[in-house]
Amino acid sequence: MIKLSLLLAGLLLMFSCHSQKKETQAVKAKQVLIKDSTDNAAFQKVKKLTADKQFGQLAIGERIVNIGKQFLDVPYVGATLEKGEEHLVINLHELDCTTFLESTVALGRSSGDLSQANFASALQQLRYYNGKIDGYTSRIHYFGQWIVENEKLGVVENISKELGGEKLPLNVNFMSTHVKSYKALKNDTSLVPIIAEHEKELNKSTLFYVPENKLKSVEQKVQNGDLIAITTSIKGLEISHVGIAIQVNDRLHLMHASSKAKKVVISDMPLAEMLLKNRLQTGVVVVRVKKYWNE
């Protein structure tokens, strides 16, 4: 009986130690999700903001705007996701227009319960088909498809039609016809047919947009924190730039990572006027974040 008791005690100790080891490894894994100290400082700043009870009472759009403002003046850097083998890149100190938008929305996914783990999970869900990372082609490369996929999840809603928008003509093929412009495709041309298939699926979708000459008349219906996707006349593309809506002095402006300003800014000029000044920009898709995953 004594030997049996000792054996059982030993087994319990072994499983207990194994459990503690797994728990410790899980904690460490969470701690190193954001490896860069500058990124971690930015994350902690947002975490402090979202932990405030008043923040939790804000409408979703207002949360998004308040988090987006934490990144004002962060440098614009392109191609930060092109880091060799596909993995979840978290970079809060170098942002392009899409990573600024994605990071802001993912960081605002919950109030009072923001951890590196749930931020990373939200970011992955937004960025990849079905939230699964399986190579370069598992990432959603066209923002039109980003809208379609995240609308399926019930996270966002394209409200452009309700704003009097029109059907957006889709003939997307830019990536599959400009292979040399994409390092991953250039290095592995077997990926091109998969990208072409994604383009084909996007072209079957129905997207509505507000033409540039109609935006001013409906801009008051666009809320703080709505996501703005600027449509383009560039052959093979549907959307060329994205940002976050913000009302300034009763006019609609854009908070975005600007390649021209080389940093995250709030546009000096109202968005409607910005579009009319750019011959390649044709209008906007307005997307509203409906809910967060845990709400």
N, C-alpha and C positions, 0 to 999 in steps of 0.2 A: 504493500500500500504506500509506504514511504517513497519507494522508487517511482511508483506511478505518479505520486504527487509532485515529486521533483521533475519528472519528465513533463508533466502538464505545465508546471511553473516555467520550465525552460522554453516550452513551445509558446506560451503566452508572452514571455519576455521577447522571444525572437520576433513574433508577429508585431508586438508593440514597437520594437526598435525599427522594424521594417516600415511600419506605418509612420513613425516619426521621421524616418529618413525620407519617405515619399513626400510627406508634408513639407519638410525642410526644402526639398528639391523644388516643390511647387512654388513655395514662397520665393526662393531664389530666382526661379524662372520669371515670376511676375516682376521682380525687382529689376531684372536686366532687360525687360521689354524696351525700355527707353534708355539706351546706353550712353548717349551723349549728354554731358552735364548741362549744356545750354538748353537742349530739348527738355530735360527733366525739370529745369528751372521754369520753363514756359508752362509745362504741364502742372507743376505745383501751384503756379500763379492762377491758372484756370480752376484748378481743384478748390482753391481757397474761395474763389468767386462763386462757384456753383454750390459750395457748402452753406452759403448764406441762406437763411430761411426766406428772405424776401426774393431772392433769385428763383427759388422753387415755385413761387407764386406767380411768376411772370408767364405770359403767353409764350408758346414755343418760339415764335418769330423773334420776340424781344430777347429771349435767351441767346438765340443764334447771333443777333446783332451785338449783344454785350460780350460774347466770347470772341467774335470776329474782331472787335476793337482791341482785344489784347494783343493782336498780331500786327497792328499798324506799325509801319516802318520796318518790318521784317524784310530782309532782302529777297528780291525776286531771283530765283535760280531755276532754270529749266532742266528737264530730263533727270530729276532726282530719283525717279523710280527705276531708271535703267542701270541696275547694279548687278549685272551678271545673272546668275541663277535666280529665278523668280522667288521672292520672299516678301513678307510684309514689311515695307519700308515705313518707318516712323521718323519723319524729319520735320521738326517744328521751327527750325532756325533758317531754313531755306525753302521757300514756297513758290510754286507756280500757281496759275489760276485755279486749276483743278484740285491740287493738294491742299490749297488754302481752304477751298469750299468743303472738301471732304473732311479735313481735320476739324474744322469748326463745327460741322454738323455732328460728327462722331463724338467730339468732346462734350457737346450739349445733350447727349443722349439720356442723361439722368442728372438729377440734382441731389446733392447730399450723399451720393453713393458713387462718386467718380473714382475709379481705380484704373491703373495701367491696363489691367486685364480686360475690363469691360470697354475701355476706349479702344484697345487693339481689336477686340472682337467686333465692335461696331464699325471700325474703319475697314476691316476685312470684308464685312458683310456688304458695305457700300461699294467697295472697289472691285470685287470679284464676282463672277457668275456663280450664283447659288452660295456665295460666301466661301467658296473652296479654292485654294491655291493649287494649281496643277499646271505649272509652266506659264510661259509668256502669254499664250492665247486664252488663259483663264481670266486674265485681267480685262476689265471692260475698257476698251480704248476709245470708243466714240461716246461723247456725252449724250447724244440722242439715245443710245442704247442704255446708258447709265440711268436715264430717266425711265425708260421702259422697264428695266429690271427692278428698279427700286419702287416703281409704281406697283409692280406685281406683289411686292412685299407689304404693300399698304403703308409704306413709310412716307412717300411723297405723292402728290397729285398734280398733274399738269392742269392748271386752271386757265390756260390761254384761251380755250374755246369760250369759257364763261365771260372772258373779257372782250368778247367780240372777235376773237382770233380766227384765222383761216388755216386751212390744211397746208402743212409744210411739204413742198415737193421733195421727195427723197430719191437721190441717185448716188448713194455713198459707195465709193470705191477707192478712196485716196490712198489708203495704206497698201492695198494689194496692187496698185498701179504705180506706187513710188517706193518700191522695196528698198532701194539704195538709201533712202532717207531714214530707215529704221535699222539700227545695228543688229537687233535680234533676228529680223527677217533676212537681212543680208547674210548673216552668218549661218542661218538655217532656213533655206528656202522651202523646206517641207512644211513650215508653219504657214506659208502664204495661202494655201487652199483653205485652211481653217479660218484664217482672218477673212478671206473672201466669203466664206459661208456665214460668218457673223454679219458681214456687210449685207449679204442677201437677206438675212432675217430682219435686219434693221429696216431695209427698204420695203419690207412687207408691212411694217408698222404704220400706225397713223399718229402723227404728231401735229398739234396745232401750235401756231405762233401768232404774235401780234406784229403786223408789219410796222416798220419804223415810222411811217407817216400817220399811224393811228395811236401810237404809244402815248403821246402827250394827252390825248383826250380821255384815256383810261388810267393814267398813272396814279390817280388818287385811290384806285381800287387795289393797287399793289401794296402789300403790307411789309413793314419792317421784317427782315429775316426771310422773305421769299427768295428763292434761288433763281437767278437770272442766267439764261443761256442765250448768247448772242448768235443769231443765225447769220450765214454768210453765203455769198455768191461764188465763192471759190469752188471750182469744179471738183466734184468728188467728195466734198465736205458738207456737213449740215450745220455744224456749230463750230465757231472759231475761238470763243472766249466765254468764260463764266465768272460769276461773282454773286454778291449778296445784296439784295435791295435794302436801301436805307433812305428814309424820307428826311430831307434837309430843307427847312423853310418852305414846307408844303410843296416841294418838288422831289421827284424820284431821282436819286443818285445811286451810284454803284460803289460798293466796297469790294475791292478786288486786288489780287496780286498783279501789278501792272508791269509788263515788260518794258514799257516806255519810261515809267518813273523809276523802275528797278527796285520796287518795294511795294508792300501792301499799303494801299491808300484808299481814301474816300474821294471819288471824283469831284473835281472843282465844278465841272459842268454837269447840268442835269443829263440823265441818260438819253432822253429823247433827242437832245441837241447833239450829244456825242455820236449817236448812230447816224444822224443826217450828215455829219461832217466826214464820215468814213464811207467811201464808195463801195467797199467790200462787205459792209454790214447791212443786213436787210431787215432786221427786226429782232424780237426776243421771244423765247419760250419762258413762261413764268411758271415756276414749280413751287408748290407750297408743301412744307414739311407738316405732315398730318399728326404724327405721333412719334414717340420714342419706343424702343423695343420693350421697355419695362413699364410702360404706362397704358 
